[in-house]
Amino acid sequence: MTTDVFSALANPVRRQLLDSLREGPRAAGELAGQFSLSRPAVSEHLQVLRGAGLVREEPRGRHRYYHLQAQPLAEVGQWLHPYEHFWRERLRSLRDVLDEEFS
């Protein structure tokens, strides 16, 4: 099953899984322990992330370790890039209003 990166990132559980993997590879059980979800539910989220190419699975004996694959996030960065100017401008405007208010 292939999933696009944007669909994979739409779910907060999957974003939390990716955040956990920034620190390094983790066993599936360790990842599942971070949530109040069942292990099969977390496993489904990991499968979606794998389908989007955001994680890779490494079998080690009876355990499965997951590694972050950050390259597909470049697609997200490229899509967001044109909007950076908009947000910088909005933040500057907010700063100006706050400076006036609290000066």
C-alpha distance (Angstrom), angle and dihedral (degrees) to the residues before:
residue distance angle dihedral
M1 . . .
T2 3.79 . .
T3 3.76 119.7 .
D4 3.77 126.6 -174.0
V5 3.78 116.3 -116.9
F6 3.80 94.0 -117.2
S7 3.81 92.6 55.4
A8 3.78 90.8 47.6
L9 3.81 91.7 51.5
A10 3.81 92.8 47.8
N11 3.80 91.9 82.4
P12 3.84 118.8 77.2
V13 3.82 92.9 -146.7
R14 3.78 90.7 56.8
R15 3.81 91.1 47.9
Q16 3.82 89.2 52.0
L17 3.80 90.1 50.0
L18 3.80 90.0 53.1
D19 3.81 90.5 48.3
S20 3.80 89.6 53.4
L21 3.79 91.3 50.4
R22 3.81 92.7 53.8
E23 3.80 86.5 78.7
G24 3.80 91.4 56.8
P25 3.80 141.4 -79.6
R26 3.80 116.7 -28.6
A27 3.76 134.7 -168.1
A28 3.79 115.7 -110.8
G29 3.81 90.8 -118.7
E30 3.79 91.8 52.6
L31 3.80 90.5 50.5
A32 3.80 91.9 47.6
G33 3.81 90.3 51.4
Q34 3.80 89.8 65.5
F35 3.80 92.9 66.3
S36 3.77 137.7 58.8
L37 3.81 86.7 -132.2
S38 3.78 124.7 105.3
R39 3.79 117.9 -97.2
P40 3.82 91.3 -112.1
A41 3.83 89.6 54.2
V42 3.82 91.7 51.3
S43 3.80 88.6 45.5
E44 3.82 89.5 56.0
H45 3.80 90.4 52.1
L46 3.81 90.1 50.0
Q47 3.80 89.1 50.3
V48 3.82 90.3 54.7
L49 3.81 90.3 49.5
R50 3.80 89.4 49.1
G51 3.81 90.6 49.7
A52 3.80 89.5 53.8
G53 3.80 90.7 49.7
L54 3.81 91.9 -117.1
V55 3.80 94.9 120.8
R56 3.76 136.1 24.5
E57 3.76 125.6 -150.0
E58 3.80 123.2 -132.0
P59 3.80 118.1 -169.0
R60 3.83 113.3 -143.5
G61 3.76 110.5 177.9
R62 3.79 108.2 -61.2
H63 3.80 93.1 -14.8
R64 3.78 133.1 80.8
Y65 3.79 118.1 -144.4
Y66 3.77 121.5 -160.0
H67 3.80 124.9 -147.6
L68 3.78 126.9 -164.5
Q69 3.81 114.4 -114.5
A70 3.79 102.3 -163.4
Q71 3.82 98.8 178.4
P72 3.84 95.1 90.4
L73 3.80 88.1 56.9
A74 3.82 86.9 69.9
E75 3.82 86.4 73.9
V76 3.80 88.6 58.8
G77 3.81 91.1 47.3
Q78 3.79 91.3 51.1
W79 3.78 91.2 50.1
L80 3.83 92.8 48.1
H81 3.81 95.5 44.9
P82 3.84 96.6 86.5
Y83 3.82 89.2 54.1
E84 3.82 95.3 54.5
H85 3.80 91.2 83.9
F86 3.82 90.2 53.9
W87 3.81 92.7 51.6
R88 3.80 94.2 44.8
E89 3.80 89.3 52.1
R90 3.81 92.3 48.0
L91 3.82 91.9 48.5
R92 3.82 90.9 49.3
S93 3.80 89.1 52.5
L94 3.79 90.6 49.6
R95 3.80 90.9 49.0
D96 3.82 90.2 51.1
V97 3.81 91.9 50.9
L98 3.80 91.7 47.6
D99 3.80 91.9 47.1
E100 3.82 90.0 52.8
E101 3.79 92.3 45.7
F102 3.80 96.9 48.8
S103 3.80 101.0 33.4
